[in-house]
Structure formats: C-alpha cells, structure tokens
Amino acid sequence: MRDRPAANRVTKRSRNGPRRANAKTKSVASTSAKRFRNDKSEPDITMSPDSSIVSGIDDETSPLAQPDSSKPPRRRRRASRDRNNTNSSSAQADEHTSAPNSGGIDGRRGSKNQDSDEDDTQRQLSELQQKYSNLEKRFHDLHELAVKKAEQNFELLKTQTNENTRVADELIAQLKEEIAEQSKQIQQVEQLQSQLSARKAEVDALCTQLAETDQSLAQAKSEMKTLYSKLAASRHVEPNSKGSAAGNRTAPGENNLAAQIKEELYADLTGLLVRDVRRVDKEDVFDCIQTGRNGTLHFKLALEDLEAADSYEDAQFAYRPQLDESRDGDLIDVLPDYLTEEITFPRHQASKFYARVIKSLMERVD
C-alpha cells in the first residue's frame, strides 16, 4: 500500500512532464512567431539587403513558420500518454493484486520516459532559443543596414536636389535677366519704328511739297520766258511799225493794229512768236520763239528762195536752234537730239516738224 503513492506520483509526473515541456515549446514557438510577424509588419526598406542575411532569415524562419511539420513531439506525447495509461492500468491492477514488485518496476520505467522527454524538450528549446537569437541578431543587422542605407540615400538625394534647385534658380534668374533685356530692346525697337514712321511721313510730305514746288517753278520759268519773249518781240515790232508808218503815211493805222492783234492771238494760241523776218543770201530767215511746259525754244527757220527751187513743195526749210548750255541746260535734256542740231526738211513737212516741236515742249517729263 505504501507503493501506491509512489506509483501515483510517477504516473502524475509522467503525465504532466511532457505536457509542461510541450507547453513551454508552444509558448516559445508562439513568441518567436509573434516576433517574426512583428518583424514582417515593419515598413518596407527601399534598399536591397545582403543576400546572405536574407537567406539566413529564410532558413531560420522556415522551422518556425511550420511548427507542425515535425511529428516526433506529437508521437512522444502519444507514447507518453500510452505509457501513462499503461502505468495507470498497471497501478490499478497492482492495487487489486497487491503485488509490491510490479509497482516499483513501473515507477522506474515512468521516470526513464520522463527523463527522455525532458531531454528532448530541453534540446528543442535550446535549438529554438539559438535560432531565435540568430534571427534576432540578423534582424537587428538588417534593420541597422536598412536605416544606414536609407540615411545615405536621403543625404545623397538631398544633395542632388539642392544642387538641382541651385542650378534651376540660377537658370531662372538668368532667363529673367534676358527677358528683361529683350523687353527693353523691344521697347527701343518700337520707339525707333515709331520715329521711322514719323520720319517717313515727313519725307513723303516734303517730297510732295518739293514736287509741287518744282512744278510751280517750272511753270514760273516758262511764263517768265514767254513774257520775256513777248516783251522782246514787242520791242522789236514797235520801231518797225513806226518806220513803216513814217515811210508809208498813206497806210491806215488800223491795218497795222489788226496785224499786230492777229500775231498776238496766234502767239497766244500756239505759243509761237515770230520776232523778226529778214532776207539773207536769197533766204527768208524767221527768228522764232516757241514756248511750252518744259521751257522756251529759240530757233531760226530759213526758207529757200522759190526761184532756186523747182517747185513750191521742193523748197527746203533749214532749222537752226539758238541754244545756250548755261541758259537752256534743262531744255537740252528734254529735247530730242534732232532738235538740238541743225536739220533740213522739205516745206510740205513743216507741219510735222512743228508738231514734234510742240510735243517735245508740252509733254510732261517724269
């Protein structure tokens, strides 16, 4: 009867020993798994860690992530339960049979099994603790490496960003200066364009005024020459008229006045003044002045004597211009070449000659 408490104590220890070991193993495994999950929940690190550290972490976390893959602890638990059941049944049998020796044998067997289970549990616990310490050490190394790399990258990016910002600010300032300078130049160009437009308008107005002045001057010169020619002709006619009146007192004064009026009318209509008519070397020489828009042409026409000619139409006219380069320079530039030199033409072409003279003196010159 004294062996029963011993058997019972052995049975209880054999029952509780594996359970306590398994409970410790589970608590350590759960703690490691929680820490592993917490480590996984850390923020992602941009830098790639060392491959050896990552492989080591994978190797260490594989047995923790799959704690149920190892079946021996469960088998031992079942074996210990079977042994406990066997011990309990044998203890009950010993109580009924009152066999003191059998109780002692079962107690020794239970203590051996309990010692082996405790050794296995201690060995597994030490292995898990070693793996956990290695894993924790590698985690700290990886975390420190990630922090250092992140700080280095941050400083590098900060330096690059500051440099880029400085360069951009300098470029912006330079562009602003160029824009301001271009704005000033544009304003100056606009002012110069305005001044140029005003100067062009003034020049156009002056050119128009100059053209009008030139035209007025040309007309004044033409009128002056016409008046001068008329004055000269009148001075030349008055003595002749007086002489003719003295020589032929019987001629009425009205005829001379009528002839003078006709001559003046012809001069007003055609612009041709006949200053004098003389007989020189069997030729009738007419001293003429033709006025026009472009000036006054002084010339002489010599008509051949009719007795020397075969017929009236065969009589020849000789044109002899009386031009002075200092006085008639502008007129010489306007006249055609054949009117600036002496020419001869038949009497029946006198109208054509006179038409060309009028055309040369009256046409507007650009």
Summary of the structure (lengths in Angstrom):
residues: 366
radius of gyration: 73.0
end to end distance: 161.1
largest distance: 216.4
contacts: 943
relative contact order: 0.06
helix: 75%
strand: 11%
